[in-house]
Amino acid sequence: MTERAEPGAVAAETSVVPGVGQRRRGWLIAGVAVVLGGVLEFHRLVPNWPGRPGSLIESFLPWGGVLVVVLLLVAFVRRSAVALVALLLPVGVWVDTFGGLLLPGEEGGGRELVVVQHNVSDENRDPAGTARALIEAGADLVALEEIVDPQVAAYEKALAGDYPHHVVRGTVGLWSKHPLWGEQVVDIKPRSIEEGWSRGLRAVVRSPYGDVAAYVAHLPSVRVGVGGLASQRRDESAALLGRAIAGESVEPVILLGDLNGVVEDRGLRPLTSQLAFAESGFAFSFPAAFPLARIDQVMARSAAVGHIRTLPATGSDHLPVVARVTLE
Protein backbone atom coordinates (compact mmCIF):
# COMPACT_ATOMS: atom_id res chain seq x y z
CA MET A 1 0.00 0.00 0.00
CA THR A 2 1.36 3.39 -1.06
CA GLU A 3 1.87 5.88 1.72
CA ARG A 4 0.57 9.38 1.20
CA ALA A 5 2.93 12.17 2.12
CA GLU A 6 1.79 14.71 4.59
CA PRO A 7 1.02 18.07 2.90
CA GLY A 8 3.13 19.96 5.45
CA ALA A 9 6.13 17.74 4.74
CA VAL A 10 5.97 18.46 0.98
CA ALA A 11 5.84 22.20 1.62
CA ALA A 12 8.81 21.97 3.97
CA GLU A 13 10.91 20.08 1.42
CA THR A 14 10.19 22.43 -1.50
CA SER A 15 10.73 25.58 0.58
CA VAL A 16 14.36 24.63 1.28
CA VAL A 17 15.46 24.75 -2.38
CA PRO A 18 15.03 28.49 -3.02
CA GLY A 19 16.92 29.32 0.17
CA VAL A 20 19.84 27.10 -0.85
CA GLY A 21 19.95 28.67 -4.32
CA GLN A 22 19.90 32.14 -2.85
CA ARG A 23 22.76 31.33 -0.49
CA ARG A 24 24.77 29.89 -3.37
CA ARG A 25 24.25 33.03 -5.43
CA GLY A 26 25.34 35.09 -2.44
CA TRP A 27 28.56 33.11 -2.13
CA LEU A 28 29.13 33.46 -5.89
CA ILE A 29 28.83 37.26 -5.66
CA ALA A 30 31.14 37.20 -2.65
CA GLY A 31 33.71 35.18 -4.60
CA VAL A 32 33.61 37.63 -7.51
CA ALA A 33 33.97 40.52 -5.06
CA VAL A 34 37.08 39.00 -3.48
CA VAL A 35 38.64 38.36 -6.89
CA LEU A 36 37.87 41.92 -7.99
CA GLY A 37 39.34 43.34 -4.79
CA GLY A 38 42.44 41.23 -5.30
CA VAL A 39 42.91 42.47 -8.86
CA LEU A 40 42.45 46.10 -7.78
CA GLU A 41 44.93 45.76 -4.93
CA PHE A 42 47.51 43.42 -6.47
CA HIS A 43 47.30 44.26 -10.17
CA ARG A 44 51.10 44.64 -10.22
CA LEU A 45 51.35 40.89 -9.63
CA VAL A 46 49.45 40.04 -12.81
CA PRO A 47 52.13 38.85 -15.28
CA ASN A 48 52.67 40.96 -18.37
CA TRP A 49 53.19 38.06 -20.71
CA PRO A 50 52.05 36.79 -23.05
CA GLY A 51 50.14 39.70 -24.54
CA ARG A 52 50.77 42.15 -21.65
CA PRO A 53 47.58 41.30 -19.69
CA GLY A 54 48.87 43.27 -16.68
CA SER A 55 49.11 46.53 -18.62
CA LEU A 56 45.74 45.83 -20.23
CA ILE A 57 44.04 45.44 -16.83
CA GLU A 58 45.80 48.54 -15.50
CA SER A 59 44.63 50.60 -18.47
CA PHE A 60 41.03 50.23 -17.34
CA LEU A 61 41.54 49.80 -13.60
CA PRO A 62 39.36 52.78 -12.54
CA TRP A 63 36.40 51.15 -14.29
CA GLY A 64 36.55 48.46 -11.62
CA GLY A 65 34.40 50.87 -9.62
CA VAL A 66 31.55 50.28 -12.05
CA LEU A 67 31.79 46.53 -11.45
CA VAL A 68 31.72 47.17 -7.70
CA VAL A 69 28.51 49.20 -8.02
CA VAL A 70 26.87 46.47 -10.14
CA LEU A 71 27.81 43.79 -7.59
CA LEU A 72 26.46 45.96 -4.75
CA LEU A 73 23.12 46.34 -6.52
CA VAL A 74 22.89 42.59 -7.13
CA ALA A 75 23.82 41.87 -3.49
CA PHE A 76 21.10 44.25 -2.25
CA VAL A 77 18.52 42.69 -4.55
CA ARG A 78 19.52 39.20 -3.38
CA ARG A 79 19.63 40.41 0.24
CA SER A 80 22.88 38.52 0.68
CA ALA A 81 24.72 39.50 3.85
CA VAL A 82 27.81 37.47 2.94
CA ALA A 83 28.06 39.21 -0.45
CA LEU A 84 27.69 42.66 1.11
CA VAL A 85 30.42 41.90 3.64
CA ALA A 86 32.74 40.57 0.92
CA LEU A 87 32.14 43.69 -1.18
CA LEU A 88 33.70 45.81 1.57
CA LEU A 89 37.06 44.61 0.20
CA PRO A 90 36.83 45.99 -3.38
CA VAL A 91 34.97 49.09 -2.17
CA GLY A 92 37.74 49.87 0.30
CA VAL A 93 40.52 49.22 -2.22
CA TRP A 94 38.87 51.32 -4.94
CA VAL A 95 38.22 54.25 -2.58
CA ASP A 96 41.77 54.08 -1.28
CA THR A 97 43.21 54.00 -4.81
CA PHE A 98 40.89 56.29 -6.76
CA GLY A 99 38.67 58.05 -4.22
CA GLY A 100 40.91 61.10 -4.10
CA LEU A 101 40.33 61.68 -7.81
CA LEU A 102 36.69 62.49 -7.01
CA LEU A 103 37.64 65.33 -4.67
CA PRO A 104 38.08 68.94 -5.76
CA GLY A 105 41.65 70.10 -5.99
CA GLU A 106 43.20 72.25 -3.32
CA GLU A 107 43.57 75.96 -3.86
CA GLY A 108 46.81 76.76 -5.58
CA GLY A 109 49.63 78.68 -3.99
CA GLY A 110 51.53 81.66 -5.30
CA ARG A 111 54.17 79.69 -7.23
CA GLU A 112 51.78 78.18 -9.72
CA LEU A 113 51.70 77.59 -13.46
CA VAL A 114 48.54 76.61 -15.34
CA VAL A 115 49.25 74.18 -18.17
CA VAL A 116 47.21 72.73 -21.02
CA GLN A 117 47.97 69.44 -22.78
CA HIS A 118 46.27 68.49 -26.04
CA ASN A 119 46.74 66.00 -28.85
CA VAL A 120 45.13 68.12 -31.57
CA SER A 121 44.95 65.26 -34.14
CA ASP A 122 46.65 65.36 -37.51
CA GLU A 123 43.17 65.19 -39.08
CA ASN A 124 41.87 68.29 -37.28
CA ARG A 125 39.90 70.37 -39.77
CA ASP A 126 39.79 73.50 -37.62
CA PRO A 127 43.20 74.17 -36.08
CA ALA A 128 42.46 77.87 -35.63
CA GLY A 129 39.24 77.08 -33.75
CA THR A 130 41.06 74.53 -31.61
CA ALA A 131 43.71 77.12 -30.74
CA ARG A 132 41.07 79.68 -29.75
CA ALA A 133 39.40 77.13 -27.47
CA LEU A 134 42.70 76.44 -25.72
CA ILE A 135 43.42 80.14 -25.22
CA GLU A 136 40.25 80.43 -23.12
CA ALA A 137 41.88 78.28 -20.43
CA GLY A 138 44.28 81.13 -19.71
CA ALA A 139 47.21 78.75 -19.30
CA ASP A 140 50.86 79.71 -18.97
CA LEU A 141 51.95 76.77 -21.13
CA VAL A 142 50.19 74.95 -23.97
CA ALA A 143 51.61 71.67 -25.25
CA LEU A 144 50.38 70.21 -28.54
CA GLU A 145 50.94 66.90 -30.29
CA GLU A 146 50.15 65.67 -33.81
CA ILE A 147 50.74 69.08 -35.36
CA VAL A 148 51.60 68.42 -39.00
CA ASP A 149 53.14 70.76 -41.56
CA PRO A 150 49.93 72.15 -43.12
CA GLN A 151 48.61 73.04 -39.64
CA VAL A 152 51.70 74.46 -37.91
CA ALA A 153 51.26 77.93 -39.43
CA ALA A 154 47.60 78.01 -38.37
CA TYR A 155 48.47 77.26 -34.73
CA GLU A 156 51.34 79.74 -34.75
CA LYS A 157 49.11 82.50 -36.07
CA ALA A 158 46.18 81.77 -33.75
CA LEU A 159 48.30 81.46 -30.59
CA ALA A 160 50.82 84.23 -31.26
CA GLY A 161 48.88 87.02 -29.54
CA ASP A 162 48.61 85.20 -26.21
CA TYR A 163 51.72 83.05 -26.44
CA PRO A 164 54.62 85.02 -27.95
CA HIS A 165 57.16 82.27 -27.26
CA HIS A 166 56.99 78.84 -28.86
CA VAL A 167 59.02 75.94 -30.15
CA VAL A 168 58.04 73.15 -32.55
CA ARG A 169 60.10 70.01 -33.11
CA GLY A 170 58.72 67.34 -35.36
CA THR A 171 55.04 66.89 -34.56
CA VAL A 172 55.11 68.33 -31.01
CA GLY A 173 55.17 71.93 -29.86
CA LEU A 174 55.17 74.12 -26.78
CA TRP A 175 53.63 77.62 -26.55
CA SER A 176 54.47 79.83 -23.58
CA LYS A 177 53.60 83.21 -22.12
CA HIS A 178 57.13 83.29 -20.73
CA PRO A 179 60.48 83.25 -22.60
CA LEU A 180 61.97 79.93 -23.67
CA TRP A 181 65.57 78.84 -24.07
CA GLY A 182 67.56 75.65 -24.51
CA GLU A 183 65.09 74.21 -27.00
CA GLN A 184 66.09 70.78 -28.25
CA VAL A 185 64.78 67.52 -29.64
CA VAL A 186 64.40 64.61 -27.21
CA ASP A 187 65.00 61.36 -29.06
CA ILE A 188 62.34 58.89 -27.95
CA LYS A 189 62.08 56.95 -31.22
CA PRO A 190 61.85 53.16 -30.77
CA ARG A 191 64.46 51.15 -32.64
CA SER A 192 61.87 49.39 -34.80
CA ILE A 193 60.72 52.66 -36.39
CA GLU A 194 62.92 53.45 -39.38
CA GLU A 195 61.11 56.38 -40.98
CA GLY A 196 61.42 59.98 -39.85
CA TRP A 197 59.82 60.24 -36.42
CA SER A 198 60.25 63.10 -33.97
CA ARG A 199 57.85 63.29 -31.04
CA GLY A 200 59.79 64.73 -28.14
CA LEU A 201 61.14 68.14 -27.19
CA ARG A 202 62.61 69.92 -24.21
CA ALA A 203 62.77 73.64 -23.44
CA VAL A 204 63.46 75.73 -20.37
CA VAL A 205 60.73 78.19 -19.38
CA ARG A 206 61.82 81.45 -17.73
CA SER A 207 58.80 81.59 -15.46
CA PRO A 208 58.16 84.34 -12.88
CA TYR A 209 59.30 81.79 -10.25
CA GLY A 210 62.53 80.76 -11.92
CA ASP A 211 63.55 78.35 -14.65
CA VAL A 212 61.40 75.30 -15.30
CA ALA A 213 62.37 72.42 -17.61
CA ALA A 214 59.37 71.56 -19.80
CA TYR A 215 59.12 68.35 -21.80
CA VAL A 216 56.50 67.62 -24.47
CA ALA A 217 56.14 64.06 -25.72
CA HIS A 218 53.88 61.84 -27.78
CA LEU A 219 54.55 58.18 -27.11
CA PRO A 220 53.64 55.49 -29.68
CA SER A 221 50.11 54.18 -29.77
CA VAL A 222 49.08 50.86 -28.27
CA ARG A 223 46.69 48.40 -29.83
CA VAL A 224 44.47 45.67 -28.40
CA GLY A 225 44.19 42.59 -30.60
CA VAL A 226 43.84 38.83 -30.44
CA GLY A 227 47.39 38.62 -29.13
CA GLY A 228 46.67 41.02 -26.27
CA LEU A 229 48.04 44.52 -25.77
CA ALA A 230 50.73 45.63 -28.23
CA SER A 231 52.68 48.20 -26.23
CA GLN A 232 56.33 47.32 -26.89
CA ARG A 233 57.06 50.54 -28.79
CA ARG A 234 55.24 52.67 -26.22
CA ASP A 235 57.17 51.05 -23.38
CA GLU A 236 60.52 51.50 -25.13
CA SER A 237 59.74 55.15 -25.85
CA ALA A 238 58.71 55.71 -22.22
CA ALA A 239 62.03 54.27 -21.08
CA LEU A 240 63.97 56.64 -23.37
CA LEU A 241 61.96 59.61 -22.14
CA GLY A 242 62.42 58.55 -18.53
CA ARG A 243 66.17 58.36 -19.06
CA ALA A 244 66.26 61.89 -20.50
CA ILE A 245 64.22 63.33 -17.63
CA ALA A 246 66.33 61.49 -15.05
CA GLY A 247 69.37 63.33 -16.40
CA GLU A 248 67.70 66.75 -16.40
CA SER A 249 69.73 69.32 -14.47
CA VAL A 250 67.08 72.05 -14.29
CA GLU A 251 64.44 71.84 -11.56
CA PRO A 252 61.45 71.82 -11.44
CA VAL A 253 60.49 69.59 -14.38
CA ILE A 254 57.08 69.46 -16.07
CA LEU A 255 56.11 66.74 -18.55
CA LEU A 256 53.12 67.28 -20.81
CA GLY A 257 52.11 64.74 -23.37
CA ASP A 258 49.95 62.11 -24.94
CA LEU A 259 51.61 59.14 -23.27
CA ASN A 260 49.15 56.57 -24.64
CA GLY A 261 48.86 55.08 -21.18
CA VAL A 262 47.27 55.69 -17.79
CA VAL A 263 49.38 56.36 -14.72
CA GLU A 264 48.57 52.88 -13.32
CA ASP A 265 50.03 51.19 -16.42
CA ARG A 266 53.39 49.61 -15.52
CA GLY A 267 54.62 50.49 -19.01
CA LEU A 268 54.91 54.10 -17.82
CA ARG A 269 56.92 53.22 -14.70
CA PRO A 270 60.06 54.91 -16.09
CA LEU A 271 58.07 58.14 -15.79
CA THR A 272 55.68 57.61 -12.88
CA SER A 273 58.52 56.36 -10.68
CA GLN A 274 60.20 59.76 -10.76
CA LEU A 275 57.39 62.22 -11.52
CA ALA A 276 54.31 63.25 -9.55
CA PHE A 277 50.87 63.32 -11.13
CA ALA A 278 47.43 64.66 -10.21
CA GLU A 279 45.74 63.11 -7.18
CA SER A 280 42.35 64.66 -7.96
CA GLY A 281 40.36 64.68 -11.17
CA PHE A 282 39.82 61.72 -13.51
CA ALA A 283 40.14 63.78 -16.72
CA PHE A 284 39.39 60.87 -19.06
CA SER A 285 40.53 62.31 -22.39
CA PHE A 286 40.26 59.59 -25.04
CA PRO A 287 38.33 58.99 -27.19
CA ALA A 288 36.68 62.40 -27.20
CA ALA A 289 33.27 61.02 -28.18
CA PHE A 290 33.17 58.68 -25.16
CA PRO A 291 36.25 59.10 -22.97
CA LEU A 292 37.41 55.82 -21.43
CA ALA A 293 40.91 56.62 -20.17
CA ARG A 294 43.24 59.45 -19.24
CA ILE A 295 46.15 59.03 -21.61
CA ASP A 296 46.89 62.76 -21.86
CA GLN A 297 49.10 63.45 -18.89
CA VAL A 298 50.63 66.24 -16.84
CA MET A 299 53.47 65.13 -14.55
CA ALA A 300 56.11 67.02 -12.60
CA ARG A 301 59.18 66.77 -10.40
CA SER A 302 59.98 69.23 -7.61
CA ALA A 303 56.39 70.38 -8.09
CA ALA A 304 52.86 69.21 -7.33
CA VAL A 305 50.22 68.65 -10.00
CA GLY A 306 46.87 69.91 -8.75
CA HIS A 307 43.38 69.02 -9.91
CA ILE A 308 43.37 67.94 -13.57
CA ARG A 309 40.25 68.31 -15.70
CA THR A 310 39.18 68.11 -19.31
CA LEU A 311 38.15 71.01 -21.51
CA PRO A 312 35.31 70.92 -24.07
CA ALA A 313 35.87 68.93 -27.24
CA THR A 314 37.71 70.48 -30.15
CA GLY A 315 38.26 69.14 -33.65
CA SER A 316 40.39 66.33 -32.22
CA ASP A 317 39.69 62.77 -31.15
CA HIS A 318 41.25 63.70 -27.78
CA LEU A 319 39.91 66.10 -25.17
CA PRO A 320 42.30 68.80 -23.93
CA VAL A 321 43.31 68.61 -20.27
CA VAL A 322 44.28 71.48 -17.98
CA ALA A 323 46.07 71.32 -14.65
CA ARG A 324 47.67 73.58 -12.04
CA VAL A 325 51.32 72.91 -11.24
CA THR A 326 52.59 74.32 -7.96
CA LEU A 327 56.35 74.69 -7.91
CA GLU A 328 58.37 73.86 -4.81
VEXDREN-2710 file (C-alpha; in Angstrom, 1 decimal):
% VEXDREN-2710
k/r/px/py/pz
1/MET/0.0/0.0/0.0
2/THR/1.4/3.4/-1.1
3/GLU/1.9/5.9/1.7
4/ARG/0.6/9.4/1.2
5/ALA/2.9/12.2/2.1
6/GLU/1.8/14.7/4.6
7/PRO/1.0/18.1/2.9
8/GLY/3.1/20.0/5.5
9/ALA/6.1/17.7/4.7
10/VAL/6.0/18.5/1.0
11/ALA/5.8/22.2/1.6
12/ALA/8.8/22.0/4.0
13/GLU/10.9/20.1/1.4
14/THR/10.2/22.4/-1.5
15/SER/10.7/25.6/0.6
16/VAL/14.4/24.6/1.3
17/VAL/15.5/24.7/-2.4
18/PRO/15.0/28.5/-3.0
19/GLY/16.9/29.3/0.2
20/VAL/19.8/27.1/-0.8
21/GLY/19.9/28.7/-4.3
22/GLN/19.9/32.1/-2.8
23/ARG/22.8/31.3/-0.5
24/ARG/24.8/29.9/-3.4
25/ARG/24.3/33.0/-5.4
26/GLY/25.3/35.1/-2.4
27/TRP/28.6/33.1/-2.1
28/LEU/29.1/33.5/-5.9
29/ILE/28.8/37.3/-5.7
30/ALA/31.1/37.2/-2.6
31/GLY/33.7/35.2/-4.6
32/VAL/33.6/37.6/-7.5
33/ALA/34.0/40.5/-5.1
34/VAL/37.1/39.0/-3.5
35/VAL/38.6/38.4/-6.9
36/LEU/37.9/41.9/-8.0
37/GLY/39.3/43.3/-4.8
38/GLY/42.4/41.2/-5.3
39/VAL/42.9/42.5/-8.9
40/LEU/42.4/46.1/-7.8
41/GLU/44.9/45.8/-4.9
42/PHE/47.5/43.4/-6.5
43/HIS/47.3/44.3/-10.2
44/ARG/51.1/44.6/-10.2
45/LEU/51.4/40.9/-9.6
46/VAL/49.5/40.0/-12.8
47/PRO/52.1/38.8/-15.3
48/ASN/52.7/41.0/-18.4
49/TRP/53.2/38.1/-20.7
50/PRO/52.0/36.8/-23.0
51/GLY/50.1/39.7/-24.5
52/ARG/50.8/42.1/-21.7
53/PRO/47.6/41.3/-19.7
54/GLY/48.9/43.3/-16.7
55/SER/49.1/46.5/-18.6
56/LEU/45.7/45.8/-20.2
57/ILE/44.0/45.4/-16.8
58/GLU/45.8/48.5/-15.5
59/SER/44.6/50.6/-18.5
60/PHE/41.0/50.2/-17.3
61/LEU/41.5/49.8/-13.6
62/PRO/39.4/52.8/-12.5
63/TRP/36.4/51.1/-14.3
64/GLY/36.5/48.5/-11.6
65/GLY/34.4/50.9/-9.6
66/VAL/31.5/50.3/-12.0
67/LEU/31.8/46.5/-11.4
68/VAL/31.7/47.2/-7.7
69/VAL/28.5/49.2/-8.0
70/VAL/26.9/46.5/-10.1
71/LEU/27.8/43.8/-7.6
72/LEU/26.5/46.0/-4.8
73/LEU/23.1/46.3/-6.5
74/VAL/22.9/42.6/-7.1
75/ALA/23.8/41.9/-3.5
76/PHE/21.1/44.2/-2.2
77/VAL/18.5/42.7/-4.5
78/ARG/19.5/39.2/-3.4
79/ARG/19.6/40.4/0.2
80/SER/22.9/38.5/0.7
81/ALA/24.7/39.5/3.8
82/VAL/27.8/37.5/2.9
83/ALA/28.1/39.2/-0.5
84/LEU/27.7/42.7/1.1
85/VAL/30.4/41.9/3.6
86/ALA/32.7/40.6/0.9
87/LEU/32.1/43.7/-1.2
88/LEU/33.7/45.8/1.6
89/LEU/37.1/44.6/0.2
90/PRO/36.8/46.0/-3.4
91/VAL/35.0/49.1/-2.2
92/GLY/37.7/49.9/0.3
93/VAL/40.5/49.2/-2.2
94/TRP/38.9/51.3/-4.9
95/VAL/38.2/54.2/-2.6
96/ASP/41.8/54.1/-1.3
97/THR/43.2/54.0/-4.8
98/PHE/40.9/56.3/-6.8
99/GLY/38.7/58.0/-4.2
100/GLY/40.9/61.1/-4.1
101/LEU/40.3/61.7/-7.8
102/LEU/36.7/62.5/-7.0
103/LEU/37.6/65.3/-4.7
104/PRO/38.1/68.9/-5.8
105/GLY/41.6/70.1/-6.0
106/GLU/43.2/72.3/-3.3
107/GLU/43.6/76.0/-3.9
108/GLY/46.8/76.8/-5.6
109/GLY/49.6/78.7/-4.0
110/GLY/51.5/81.7/-5.3
111/ARG/54.2/79.7/-7.2
112/GLU/51.8/78.2/-9.7
113/LEU/51.7/77.6/-13.5
114/VAL/48.5/76.6/-15.3
115/VAL/49.3/74.2/-18.2
116/VAL/47.2/72.7/-21.0
117/GLN/48.0/69.4/-22.8
118/HIS/46.3/68.5/-26.0
119/ASN/46.7/66.0/-28.9
120/VAL/45.1/68.1/-31.6
121/SER/44.9/65.3/-34.1
122/ASP/46.6/65.4/-37.5
123/GLU/43.2/65.2/-39.1
124/ASN/41.9/68.3/-37.3
125/ARG/39.9/70.4/-39.8
126/ASP/39.8/73.5/-37.6
127/PRO/43.2/74.2/-36.1
128/ALA/42.5/77.9/-35.6
129/GLY/39.2/77.1/-33.8
130/THR/41.1/74.5/-31.6
131/ALA/43.7/77.1/-30.7
132/ARG/41.1/79.7/-29.8
133/ALA/39.4/77.1/-27.5
134/LEU/42.7/76.4/-25.7
135/ILE/43.4/80.1/-25.2
136/GLU/40.3/80.4/-23.1
137/ALA/41.9/78.3/-20.4
138/GLY/44.3/81.1/-19.7
139/ALA/47.2/78.7/-19.3
140/ASP/50.9/79.7/-19.0
141/LEU/52.0/76.8/-21.1
142/VAL/50.2/74.9/-24.0
143/ALA/51.6/71.7/-25.2
144/LEU/50.4/70.2/-28.5
145/GLU/50.9/66.9/-30.3
146/GLU/50.2/65.7/-33.8
147/ILE/50.7/69.1/-35.4
148/VAL/51.6/68.4/-39.0
149/ASP/53.1/70.8/-41.6
150/PRO/49.9/72.1/-43.1
151/GLN/48.6/73.0/-39.6
152/VAL/51.7/74.5/-37.9
153/ALA/51.3/77.9/-39.4
154/ALA/47.6/78.0/-38.4
155/TYR/48.5/77.3/-34.7
156/GLU/51.3/79.7/-34.8
157/LYS/49.1/82.5/-36.1
158/ALA/46.2/81.8/-33.7
159/LEU/48.3/81.5/-30.6
160/ALA/50.8/84.2/-31.3
161/GLY/48.9/87.0/-29.5
162/ASP/48.6/85.2/-26.2
163/TYR/51.7/83.0/-26.4
164/PRO/54.6/85.0/-28.0
165/HIS/57.2/82.3/-27.3
166/HIS/57.0/78.8/-28.9
167/VAL/59.0/75.9/-30.2
168/VAL/58.0/73.2/-32.6
169/ARG/60.1/70.0/-33.1
170/GLY/58.7/67.3/-35.4
171/THR/55.0/66.9/-34.6
172/VAL/55.1/68.3/-31.0
173/GLY/55.2/71.9/-29.9
174/LEU/55.2/74.1/-26.8
175/TRP/53.6/77.6/-26.6
176/SER/54.5/79.8/-23.6
177/LYS/53.6/83.2/-22.1
178/HIS/57.1/83.3/-20.7
179/PRO/60.5/83.2/-22.6
180/LEU/62.0/79.9/-23.7
181/TRP/65.6/78.8/-24.1
182/GLY/67.6/75.6/-24.5
183/GLU/65.1/74.2/-27.0
184/GLN/66.1/70.8/-28.3
185/VAL/64.8/67.5/-29.6
186/VAL/64.4/64.6/-27.2
187/ASP/65.0/61.4/-29.1
188/ILE/62.3/58.9/-27.9
189/LYS/62.1/57.0/-31.2
190/PRO/61.8/53.2/-30.8
191/ARG/64.5/51.1/-32.6
192/SER/61.9/49.4/-34.8
193/ILE/60.7/52.7/-36.4
194/GLU/62.9/53.4/-39.4
195/GLU/61.1/56.4/-41.0
196/GLY/61.4/60.0/-39.8
197/TRP/59.8/60.2/-36.4
198/SER/60.2/63.1/-34.0
199/ARG/57.9/63.3/-31.0
200/GLY/59.8/64.7/-28.1
201/LEU/61.1/68.1/-27.2
202/ARG/62.6/69.9/-24.2
203/ALA/62.8/73.6/-23.4
204/VAL/63.5/75.7/-20.4
205/VAL/60.7/78.2/-19.4
206/ARG/61.8/81.4/-17.7
207/SER/58.8/81.6/-15.5
208/PRO/58.2/84.3/-12.9
209/TYR/59.3/81.8/-10.3
210/GLY/62.5/80.8/-11.9
211/ASP/63.6/78.3/-14.7
212/VAL/61.4/75.3/-15.3
213/ALA/62.4/72.4/-17.6
214/ALA/59.4/71.6/-19.8
215/TYR/59.1/68.3/-21.8
216/VAL/56.5/67.6/-24.5
217/ALA/56.1/64.1/-25.7
218/HIS/53.9/61.8/-27.8
219/LEU/54.6/58.2/-27.1
220/PRO/53.6/55.5/-29.7
221/SER/50.1/54.2/-29.8
222/VAL/49.1/50.9/-28.3
223/ARG/46.7/48.4/-29.8
224/VAL/44.5/45.7/-28.4
225/GLY/44.2/42.6/-30.6
226/VAL/43.8/38.8/-30.4
227/GLY/47.4/38.6/-29.1
228/GLY/46.7/41.0/-26.3
229/LEU/48.0/44.5/-25.8
230/ALA/50.7/45.6/-28.2
231/SER/52.7/48.2/-26.2
232/GLN/56.3/47.3/-26.9
233/ARG/57.1/50.5/-28.8
234/ARG/55.2/52.7/-26.2
235/ASP/57.2/51.0/-23.4
236/GLU/60.5/51.5/-25.1
237/SER/59.7/55.2/-25.9
238/ALA/58.7/55.7/-22.2
239/ALA/62.0/54.3/-21.1
240/LEU/64.0/56.6/-23.4
241/LEU/62.0/59.6/-22.1
242/GLY/62.4/58.5/-18.5
243/ARG/66.2/58.4/-19.1
244/ALA/66.3/61.9/-20.5
245/ILE/64.2/63.3/-17.6
246/ALA/66.3/61.5/-15.1
247/GLY/69.4/63.3/-16.4
248/GLU/67.7/66.7/-16.4
249/SER/69.7/69.3/-14.5
250/VAL/67.1/72.1/-14.3
251/GLU/64.4/71.8/-11.6
252/PRO/61.5/71.8/-11.4
253/VAL/60.5/69.6/-14.4
254/ILE/57.1/69.5/-16.1
255/LEU/56.1/66.7/-18.5
256/LEU/53.1/67.3/-20.8
257/GLY/52.1/64.7/-23.4
258/ASP/49.9/62.1/-24.9
259/LEU/51.6/59.1/-23.3
260/ASN/49.1/56.6/-24.6
261/GLY/48.9/55.1/-21.2
262/VAL/47.3/55.7/-17.8
263/VAL/49.4/56.4/-14.7
264/GLU/48.6/52.9/-13.3
265/ASP/50.0/51.2/-16.4
266/ARG/53.4/49.6/-15.5
267/GLY/54.6/50.5/-19.0
268/LEU/54.9/54.1/-17.8
269/ARG/56.9/53.2/-14.7
270/PRO/60.1/54.9/-16.1
271/LEU/58.1/58.1/-15.8
272/THR/55.7/57.6/-12.9
273/SER/58.5/56.4/-10.7
274/GLN/60.2/59.8/-10.8
275/LEU/57.4/62.2/-11.5
276/ALA/54.3/63.2/-9.6
277/PHE/50.9/63.3/-11.1
278/ALA/47.4/64.7/-10.2
279/GLU/45.7/63.1/-7.2
280/SER/42.4/64.7/-8.0
281/GLY/40.4/64.7/-11.2
282/PHE/39.8/61.7/-13.5
283/ALA/40.1/63.8/-16.7
284/PHE/39.4/60.9/-19.1
285/SER/40.5/62.3/-22.4
286/PHE/40.3/59.6/-25.0
287/PRO/38.3/59.0/-27.2
288/ALA/36.7/62.4/-27.2
289/ALA/33.3/61.0/-28.2
290/PHE/33.2/58.7/-25.2
291/PRO/36.3/59.1/-23.0
292/LEU/37.4/55.8/-21.4
293/ALA/40.9/56.6/-20.2
294/ARG/43.2/59.4/-19.2
295/ILE/46.1/59.0/-21.6
296/ASP/46.9/62.8/-21.9
297/GLN/49.1/63.4/-18.9
298/VAL/50.6/66.2/-16.8
299/MET/53.5/65.1/-14.5
300/ALA/56.1/67.0/-12.6
301/ARG/59.2/66.8/-10.4
302/SER/60.0/69.2/-7.6
303/ALA/56.4/70.4/-8.1
304/ALA/52.9/69.2/-7.3
305/VAL/50.2/68.7/-10.0
306/GLY/46.9/69.9/-8.8
307/HIS/43.4/69.0/-9.9
308/ILE/43.4/67.9/-13.6
309/ARG/40.2/68.3/-15.7
310/THR/39.2/68.1/-19.3
311/LEU/38.1/71.0/-21.5
312/PRO/35.3/70.9/-24.1
313/ALA/35.9/68.9/-27.2
314/THR/37.7/70.5/-30.2
315/GLY/38.3/69.1/-33.6
316/SER/40.4/66.3/-32.2
317/ASP/39.7/62.8/-31.2
318/HIS/41.2/63.7/-27.8
319/LEU/39.9/66.1/-25.2
320/PRO/42.3/68.8/-23.9
321/VAL/43.3/68.6/-20.3
322/VAL/44.3/71.5/-18.0
323/ALA/46.1/71.3/-14.6
324/ARG/47.7/73.6/-12.0
325/VAL/51.3/72.9/-11.2
326/THR/52.6/74.3/-8.0
327/LEU/56.3/74.7/-7.9
328/GLU/58.4/73.9/-4.8
END
